[in-house]
Amino acid sequence: MHRFAAGEIVGNAWSEIGSGAVGVTGTVVTPSDDGWTLTGSKYYTTGSIFADWVDASARDHNGNDVTVLVAARQDGVVILDDWDGFGQQLTGTGTIVFDGTRVDVDNIVPFDARFRYQTALYQLVLVAVLAGIAQATERDVKAAVRDRNRVYSHGLASLVRNDPQIQAVVGEISSIAFVARHTVLAVADALDVAAGTAAARDSDVDREANVIAEIRAAQAQVVLSESVPRSATLLFNTLGASAVGPTKSLDRHWRNARVVASHNPVIYKARIVGDWAINDTPPPFIWEIGVAARAETAS
Protein backbone atom coordinates (compact mmCIF):
# COMPACT_ATOMS: atom_id res chain seq x y z
CA MET A 1 0.00 0.00 0.00
CA HIS A 2 2.94 2.34 0.55
CA ARG A 3 3.49 2.38 -3.22
CA PHE A 4 0.03 3.70 -3.91
CA ALA A 5 0.17 6.14 -1.01
CA ALA A 6 3.31 7.51 -2.67
CA GLY A 7 1.36 8.19 -5.85
CA GLU A 8 2.13 5.12 -7.94
CA ILE A 9 -0.72 4.01 -10.23
CA VAL A 10 -2.16 0.54 -10.81
CA GLY A 11 -4.12 -0.63 -13.84
CA ASN A 12 -6.01 -3.84 -14.43
CA ALA A 13 -5.51 -6.95 -16.57
CA TRP A 14 -8.31 -9.36 -15.82
CA SER A 15 -10.34 -9.91 -18.98
CA GLU A 16 -9.40 -12.10 -21.92
CA ILE A 17 -11.01 -12.17 -25.33
CA GLY A 18 -11.50 -14.99 -27.78
CA SER A 19 -12.96 -18.45 -27.28
CA GLY A 20 -11.76 -19.11 -23.74
CA ALA A 21 -14.24 -20.80 -21.41
CA VAL A 22 -16.13 -19.01 -18.66
CA GLY A 23 -14.14 -19.20 -15.44
CA VAL A 24 -10.91 -20.30 -17.11
CA THR A 25 -7.99 -17.93 -17.59
CA GLY A 26 -5.30 -18.58 -20.14
CA THR A 27 -2.76 -16.51 -18.23
CA VAL A 28 -0.44 -18.57 -16.03
CA VAL A 29 2.22 -17.83 -13.42
CA THR A 30 4.85 -20.51 -12.98
CA PRO A 31 7.99 -21.03 -10.89
CA SER A 32 11.35 -21.17 -12.58
CA ASP A 33 14.94 -21.64 -11.49
CA ASP A 34 15.39 -17.94 -10.76
CA GLY A 35 11.89 -16.86 -9.66
CA TRP A 36 8.35 -16.73 -11.04
CA THR A 37 7.20 -15.75 -14.51
CA LEU A 38 3.85 -14.69 -15.97
CA THR A 39 2.68 -15.59 -19.49
CA GLY A 40 -0.58 -14.69 -21.22
CA SER A 41 -2.57 -11.95 -22.92
CA LYS A 42 -5.28 -9.63 -21.56
CA TYR A 43 -7.70 -7.10 -23.03
CA TYR A 44 -9.90 -4.30 -21.57
CA THR A 45 -6.85 -3.31 -19.52
CA THR A 46 -8.16 0.10 -18.55
CA GLY A 47 -5.50 2.47 -17.24
CA SER A 48 -2.60 0.06 -17.52
CA ILE A 49 -0.97 1.97 -20.36
CA PHE A 50 -0.42 4.84 -17.89
CA ALA A 51 0.28 2.71 -14.80
CA ASP A 52 3.33 1.77 -12.76
CA TRP A 53 1.79 -1.58 -11.80
CA VAL A 54 -0.67 -4.01 -13.36
CA ASP A 55 -3.10 -6.13 -11.33
CA ALA A 56 -3.45 -9.32 -13.39
CA SER A 57 -5.60 -12.40 -12.84
CA ALA A 58 -3.95 -15.75 -13.55
CA ARG A 59 -3.72 -19.35 -12.45
CA ASP A 60 -0.66 -20.91 -10.90
CA HIS A 61 1.10 -24.14 -11.85
CA ASN A 62 -1.30 -26.06 -9.60
CA GLY A 63 -4.38 -24.60 -11.29
CA ASN A 64 -5.25 -22.23 -8.44
CA ASP A 65 -6.76 -18.81 -9.19
CA VAL A 66 -4.43 -16.00 -8.16
CA THR A 67 -3.84 -12.33 -8.79
CA VAL A 68 -0.42 -11.02 -9.65
CA LEU A 69 0.93 -7.52 -9.20
CA VAL A 70 3.31 -6.84 -12.10
CA ALA A 71 5.71 -3.95 -12.62
CA ALA A 72 4.47 -2.40 -15.87
CA ARG A 73 7.78 -0.98 -17.09
CA GLN A 74 9.94 -4.07 -17.40
CA ASP A 75 11.04 -6.54 -20.01
CA GLY A 76 8.38 -9.07 -20.88
CA VAL A 77 5.46 -6.60 -20.66
CA VAL A 78 4.03 -5.29 -23.93
CA ILE A 79 1.18 -2.76 -23.61
CA LEU A 80 -0.63 -2.02 -26.84
CA ASP A 81 -2.73 1.09 -27.45
CA ASP A 82 -5.24 -0.84 -29.57
CA TRP A 83 -8.55 -0.03 -27.86
CA ASP A 84 -11.03 0.54 -30.70
CA GLY A 85 -14.19 1.52 -28.80
CA PHE A 86 -16.12 4.56 -29.98
CA GLY A 87 -15.80 6.16 -26.54
CA GLN A 88 -13.35 6.37 -23.65
CA GLN A 89 -10.57 6.53 -26.22
CA LEU A 90 -7.91 7.85 -23.83
CA THR A 91 -8.26 5.15 -21.19
CA GLY A 92 -5.75 2.72 -22.69
CA THR A 93 -8.27 -0.13 -22.56
CA GLY A 94 -6.36 -2.30 -24.99
CA THR A 95 -4.08 -5.33 -24.90
CA ILE A 96 -1.30 -6.38 -22.54
CA VAL A 97 0.95 -9.30 -23.40
CA PHE A 98 2.97 -10.96 -20.64
CA ASP A 99 5.86 -12.89 -22.17
CA GLY A 100 7.76 -14.67 -19.43
CA THR A 101 7.43 -11.58 -17.25
CA ARG A 102 9.35 -11.68 -13.98
CA VAL A 103 7.14 -11.60 -10.88
CA ASP A 104 8.04 -11.22 -7.21
CA VAL A 105 6.59 -14.15 -5.26
CA ASP A 106 5.36 -11.71 -2.61
CA ASN A 107 3.15 -10.15 -5.32
CA ILE A 108 1.27 -13.40 -6.02
CA VAL A 109 -1.91 -13.62 -3.93
CA PRO A 110 -4.59 -16.34 -3.80
CA PHE A 111 -7.70 -14.88 -5.39
CA ASP A 112 -9.89 -15.87 -2.43
CA ALA A 113 -7.63 -13.90 -0.07
CA ARG A 114 -8.52 -10.56 -1.66
CA PHE A 115 -10.95 -8.17 -0.03
CA ARG A 116 -14.53 -9.23 -0.74
CA TYR A 117 -15.79 -5.79 -1.79
CA GLN A 118 -13.24 -5.46 -4.59
CA THR A 119 -15.82 -5.68 -7.39
CA ALA A 120 -18.05 -3.05 -5.80
CA LEU A 121 -14.97 -0.83 -5.53
CA TYR A 122 -14.22 -1.26 -9.24
CA GLN A 123 -17.86 -0.51 -10.08
CA LEU A 124 -17.58 2.65 -7.96
CA VAL A 125 -14.92 3.85 -10.39
CA LEU A 126 -17.28 3.27 -13.32
CA VAL A 127 -20.26 5.05 -11.75
CA ALA A 128 -17.97 7.90 -10.70
CA VAL A 129 -16.94 8.26 -14.34
CA LEU A 130 -20.62 8.37 -15.31
CA ALA A 131 -21.22 11.05 -12.70
CA GLY A 132 -18.31 13.03 -14.10
CA ILE A 133 -19.75 12.78 -17.60
CA ALA A 134 -23.10 14.02 -16.29
CA GLN A 135 -21.36 17.00 -14.71
CA ALA A 136 -19.44 17.75 -17.89
CA THR A 137 -22.67 17.59 -19.88
CA GLU A 138 -24.30 20.05 -17.48
CA ARG A 139 -21.29 22.36 -17.68
CA ASP A 140 -21.23 22.38 -21.48
CA VAL A 141 -24.97 22.82 -22.00
CA LYS A 142 -25.13 25.76 -19.58
CA ALA A 143 -22.25 27.52 -21.31
CA ALA A 144 -23.66 26.87 -24.80
CA VAL A 145 -27.18 28.04 -23.96
CA ARG A 146 -25.93 31.21 -22.27
CA ASP A 147 -23.83 32.11 -25.31
CA ARG A 148 -26.40 31.26 -27.99
CA ASN A 149 -28.04 34.17 -29.83
CA ARG A 150 -29.80 32.42 -32.71
CA VAL A 151 -33.37 31.36 -32.00
CA TYR A 152 -36.10 29.47 -33.81
CA SER A 153 -39.09 31.49 -34.95
CA HIS A 154 -41.42 29.06 -33.19
CA GLY A 155 -39.53 29.22 -29.90
CA LEU A 156 -40.88 31.00 -26.83
CA ALA A 157 -38.33 33.78 -26.24
CA SER A 158 -36.04 36.16 -28.07
CA LEU A 159 -33.02 34.63 -26.29
CA VAL A 160 -32.50 30.90 -25.92
CA ARG A 161 -31.56 31.19 -22.26
CA ASN A 162 -34.98 32.72 -21.53
CA ASP A 163 -36.99 30.07 -23.39
CA PRO A 164 -38.99 28.00 -20.83
CA GLN A 165 -38.72 24.86 -22.96
CA ILE A 166 -34.93 25.12 -23.08
CA GLN A 167 -34.81 25.89 -19.38
CA ALA A 168 -36.79 22.72 -18.69
CA VAL A 169 -34.37 20.58 -20.68
CA VAL A 170 -31.35 22.12 -18.94
CA GLY A 171 -33.13 21.58 -15.65
CA GLU A 172 -33.46 17.87 -16.40
CA ILE A 173 -29.78 17.65 -17.36
CA SER A 174 -28.80 19.43 -14.14
CA SER A 175 -31.02 17.15 -12.08
CA ILE A 176 -29.42 14.05 -13.57
CA ALA A 177 -25.97 15.42 -12.70
CA PHE A 178 -27.12 16.11 -9.12
CA VAL A 179 -28.55 12.62 -8.67
CA ALA A 180 -25.46 11.04 -10.23
CA ARG A 181 -23.13 12.84 -7.80
CA HIS A 182 -25.09 11.84 -4.73
CA THR A 183 -25.65 8.30 -5.93
CA VAL A 184 -21.89 7.84 -6.23
CA LEU A 185 -21.40 9.22 -2.72
CA ALA A 186 -23.96 6.71 -1.40
CA VAL A 187 -22.03 3.85 -3.03
CA ALA A 188 -18.81 5.17 -1.48
CA ASP A 189 -20.48 5.27 1.94
CA ALA A 190 -21.51 1.62 1.59
CA LEU A 191 -17.96 0.69 0.63
CA ASP A 192 -16.61 2.52 3.67
CA VAL A 193 -18.81 0.35 5.87
CA ALA A 194 -17.62 -2.83 4.11
CA ALA A 195 -13.99 -1.77 4.49
CA GLY A 196 -14.59 -1.17 8.19
CA THR A 197 -15.76 -4.74 8.75
CA ALA A 198 -12.83 -6.38 6.97
CA ALA A 199 -11.09 -7.24 10.24
CA ALA A 200 -14.07 -9.45 11.10
CA ARG A 201 -14.03 -11.27 7.76
CA ASP A 202 -16.88 -13.76 7.27
CA SER A 203 -18.80 -12.53 10.30
CA ASP A 204 -22.50 -11.79 9.80
CA VAL A 205 -21.78 -8.06 9.95
CA ASP A 206 -19.02 -8.38 7.36
CA ARG A 207 -21.12 -10.47 4.99
CA GLU A 208 -24.06 -8.08 5.22
CA ALA A 209 -21.87 -5.01 4.67
CA ASN A 210 -20.34 -6.56 1.56
CA VAL A 211 -23.76 -7.54 0.20
CA ILE A 212 -25.02 -3.98 0.66
CA ALA A 213 -21.90 -2.50 -0.98
CA GLU A 214 -22.35 -4.74 -4.03
CA ILE A 215 -26.08 -4.01 -4.22
CA ARG A 216 -25.59 -0.25 -3.93
CA ALA A 217 -23.02 -0.35 -6.75
CA ALA A 218 -25.43 -2.35 -8.91
CA GLN A 219 -28.35 -0.02 -8.12
CA ALA A 220 -26.21 2.95 -9.12
CA GLN A 221 -25.33 1.29 -12.42
CA VAL A 222 -28.98 0.47 -13.15
CA VAL A 223 -29.93 4.14 -12.79
CA LEU A 224 -26.87 5.94 -14.15
CA SER A 225 -26.35 3.64 -17.15
CA GLU A 226 -29.69 4.90 -18.45
CA SER A 227 -29.89 8.46 -17.14
CA VAL A 228 -26.40 9.73 -18.02
CA PRO A 229 -26.50 8.76 -21.72
CA ARG A 230 -30.00 10.29 -21.77
CA SER A 231 -28.57 13.51 -20.34
CA ALA A 232 -25.93 13.57 -23.08
CA THR A 233 -28.69 13.16 -25.68
CA LEU A 234 -30.88 15.87 -24.14
CA LEU A 235 -28.03 18.34 -24.59
CA PHE A 236 -28.71 18.36 -28.34
CA ASN A 237 -32.35 19.34 -27.80
CA THR A 238 -31.18 22.71 -26.50
CA LEU A 239 -28.82 23.76 -29.29
CA GLY A 240 -29.99 22.58 -32.70
CA ALA A 241 -27.86 21.47 -35.62
CA SER A 242 -24.94 23.76 -34.74
CA ALA A 243 -24.18 21.50 -31.78
CA VAL A 244 -23.19 18.56 -33.95
CA GLY A 245 -20.08 20.15 -35.44
CA PRO A 246 -16.93 18.09 -34.91
CA THR A 247 -14.98 20.99 -33.41
CA LYS A 248 -17.32 21.08 -30.40
CA SER A 249 -17.08 17.28 -29.89
CA LEU A 250 -20.23 17.33 -27.79
CA ASP A 251 -20.98 13.82 -28.95
CA ARG A 252 -18.12 12.60 -26.77
CA HIS A 253 -20.33 12.77 -23.68
CA TRP A 254 -22.81 10.25 -25.06
CA ARG A 255 -20.11 8.02 -26.55
CA ASN A 256 -18.11 7.98 -23.31
CA ALA A 257 -21.17 7.33 -21.17
CA ARG A 258 -22.45 4.56 -23.41
CA VAL A 259 -19.08 2.78 -23.40
CA VAL A 260 -18.74 2.96 -19.61
CA ALA A 261 -22.29 1.68 -19.21
CA SER A 262 -21.51 -1.24 -21.53
CA HIS A 263 -18.68 -2.64 -19.39
CA ASN A 264 -21.18 -4.47 -17.20
CA PRO A 265 -24.54 -4.98 -18.97
CA VAL A 266 -27.20 -3.24 -16.91
CA ILE A 267 -29.82 -5.91 -17.53
CA TYR A 268 -27.92 -8.37 -15.35
CA LYS A 269 -27.48 -5.79 -12.61
CA ALA A 270 -31.22 -5.07 -12.58
CA ARG A 271 -32.01 -8.76 -12.18
CA ILE A 272 -29.51 -9.16 -9.34
CA VAL A 273 -30.98 -6.18 -7.49
CA GLY A 274 -34.50 -7.48 -8.04
CA ASP A 275 -33.66 -10.98 -6.77
CA TRP A 276 -32.08 -9.47 -3.68
CA ALA A 277 -35.01 -7.12 -3.08
CA ILE A 278 -37.61 -9.90 -3.41
CA ASN A 279 -35.81 -13.00 -2.16
CA ASP A 280 -32.81 -11.70 -0.16
CA THR A 281 -30.56 -13.53 -2.64
CA PRO A 282 -26.93 -12.40 -2.15
CA PRO A 283 -25.38 -10.88 -5.28
CA PRO A 284 -22.42 -12.52 -7.04
CA PHE A 285 -19.24 -10.83 -5.90
CA ILE A 286 -17.23 -11.96 -8.92
CA TRP A 287 -18.37 -12.61 -12.47
CA GLU A 288 -16.58 -13.63 -15.63
CA ILE A 289 -17.12 -13.74 -19.36
CA GLY A 290 -16.21 -16.38 -21.91
CA VAL A 291 -17.65 -19.24 -23.87
CA ALA A 292 -20.17 -21.35 -21.96
CA ALA A 293 -19.61 -25.08 -21.76
CA ARG A 294 -22.06 -26.99 -23.97
CA ALA A 295 -23.93 -29.83 -22.35
CA GLU A 296 -23.43 -33.10 -24.20
CA THR A 297 -26.61 -34.61 -25.61
CA ALA A 298 -27.29 -38.31 -25.64
CA SER A 299 -27.17 -39.88 -29.07
ChimeraX attribute file (.defattr): number of C-alpha atoms within 10 A of each C-alpha:
attribute: neighborCount
match mode: 1-to-1
recipient: residues
	/A:1	6
	/A:2	7
	/A:3	11
	/A:4	11
	/A:5	8
	/A:6	8
	/A:7	9
	/A:8	12
	/A:9	16
	/A:10	21
	/A:11	22
	/A:12	22
	/A:13	27
	/A:14	20
	/A:15	17
	/A:16	24
	/A:17	13
	/A:18	8
	/A:19	9
	/A:20	14
	/A:21	15
	/A:22	13
	/A:23	12
	/A:24	16
	/A:25	21
	/A:26	14
	/A:27	19
	/A:28	23
	/A:29	28
	/A:30	16
	/A:31	14
	/A:32	9
	/A:33	5
	/A:34	7
	/A:35	11
	/A:36	17
	/A:37	19
	/A:38	25
	/A:39	18
	/A:40	18
	/A:41	23
	/A:42	22
	/A:43	21
	/A:44	21
	/A:45	26
	/A:46	22
	/A:47	20
	/A:48	26
	/A:49	25
	/A:50	15
	/A:51	17
	/A:52	19
	/A:53	22
	/A:54	26
	/A:55	19
	/A:56	24
	/A:57	25
	/A:58	26
	/A:59	21
	/A:60	19
	/A:61	11
	/A:62	9
	/A:63	12
	/A:64	12
	/A:65	19
	/A:66	20
	/A:67	22
	/A:68	26
	/A:69	21
	/A:70	24
	/A:71	19
	/A:72	24
	/A:73	14
	/A:74	11
	/A:75	12
	/A:76	16
	/A:77	21
	/A:78	17
	/A:79	22
	/A:80	16
	/A:81	17
	/A:82	14
	/A:83	19
	/A:84	11
	/A:85	12
	/A:86	11
	/A:87	18
	/A:88	19
	/A:89	17
	/A:90	11
	/A:91	16
	/A:92	22
	/A:93	25
	/A:94	22
	/A:95	24
	/A:96	26
	/A:97	19
	/A:98	24
	/A:99	15
	/A:100	17
	/A:101	20
	/A:102	23
	/A:103	19
	/A:104	13
	/A:105	14
	/A:106	8
	/A:107	13
	/A:108	19
	/A:109	15
	/A:110	15
	/A:111	15
	/A:112	11
	/A:113	9
	/A:114	11
	/A:115	13
	/A:116	22
	/A:117	23
	/A:118	17
	/A:119	16
	/A:120	26
	/A:121	18
	/A:122	12
	/A:123	20
	/A:124	24
	/A:125	14
	/A:126	23
	/A:127	28
	/A:128	21
	/A:129	18
	/A:130	30
	/A:131	24
	/A:132	18
	/A:133	23
	/A:134	30
	/A:135	21
	/A:136	16
	/A:137	28
	/A:138	23
	/A:139	14
	/A:140	14
	/A:141	23
	/A:142	19
	/A:143	10
	/A:144	16
	/A:145	19
	/A:146	12
	/A:147	12
	/A:148	13
	/A:149	11
	/A:150	11
	/A:151	16
	/A:152	11
	/A:153	8
	/A:154	6
	/A:155	13
	/A:156	14
	/A:157	15
	/A:158	13
	/A:159	16
	/A:160	23
	/A:161	20
	/A:162	13
	/A:163	15
	/A:164	13
	/A:165	16
	/A:166	20
	/A:167	16
	/A:168	12
	/A:169	18
	/A:170	23
	/A:171	14
	/A:172	17
	/A:173	26
	/A:174	20
	/A:175	15
	/A:176	22
	/A:177	26
	/A:178	15
	/A:179	17
	/A:180	27
	/A:181	18
	/A:182	13
	/A:183	22
	/A:184	23
	/A:185	14
	/A:186	16
	/A:187	25
	/A:188	20
	/A:189	14
	/A:190	23
	/A:191	23
	/A:192	15
	/A:193	17
	/A:194	26
	/A:195	18
	/A:196	12
	/A:197	18
	/A:198	18
	/A:199	10
	/A:200	11
	/A:201	13
	/A:202	13
	/A:203	12
	/A:204	11
	/A:205	15
	/A:206	19
	/A:207	19
	/A:208	16
	/A:209	22
	/A:210	28
	/A:211	23
	/A:212	21
	/A:213	29
	/A:214	30
	/A:215	26
	/A:216	24
	/A:217	28
	/A:218	26
	/A:219	20
	/A:220	26
	/A:221	28
	/A:222	21
	/A:223	17
	/A:224	28
	/A:225	23
	/A:226	14
	/A:227	20
	/A:228	29
	/A:229	23
	/A:230	18
	/A:231	27
	/A:232	26
	/A:233	17
	/A:234	18
	/A:235	27
	/A:236	17
	/A:237	14
	/A:238	23
	/A:239	18
	/A:240	12
	/A:241	9
	/A:242	9
	/A:243	18
	/A:244	13
	/A:245	10
	/A:246	10
	/A:247	7
	/A:248	11
	/A:249	10
	/A:250	20
	/A:251	18
	/A:252	18
	/A:253	25
	/A:254	22
	/A:255	18
	/A:256	22
	/A:257	29
	/A:258	21
	/A:259	18
	/A:260	20
	/A:261	22
	/A:262	11
	/A:263	11
	/A:264	16
	/A:265	13
	/A:266	20
	/A:267	10
	/A:268	12
	/A:269	19
	/A:270	17
	/A:271	14
	/A:272	19
	/A:273	22
	/A:274	15
	/A:275	14
	/A:276	16
	/A:277	12
	/A:278	8
	/A:279	9
	/A:280	11
	/A:281	13
	/A:282	18
	/A:283	18
	/A:284	11
	/A:285	14
	/A:286	10
	/A:287	9
	/A:288	12
	/A:289	13
	/A:290	16
	/A:291	13
	/A:292	11
	/A:293	8
	/A:294	6
	/A:295	6
	/A:296	6
	/A:297	5
	/A:298	4
	/A:299	3
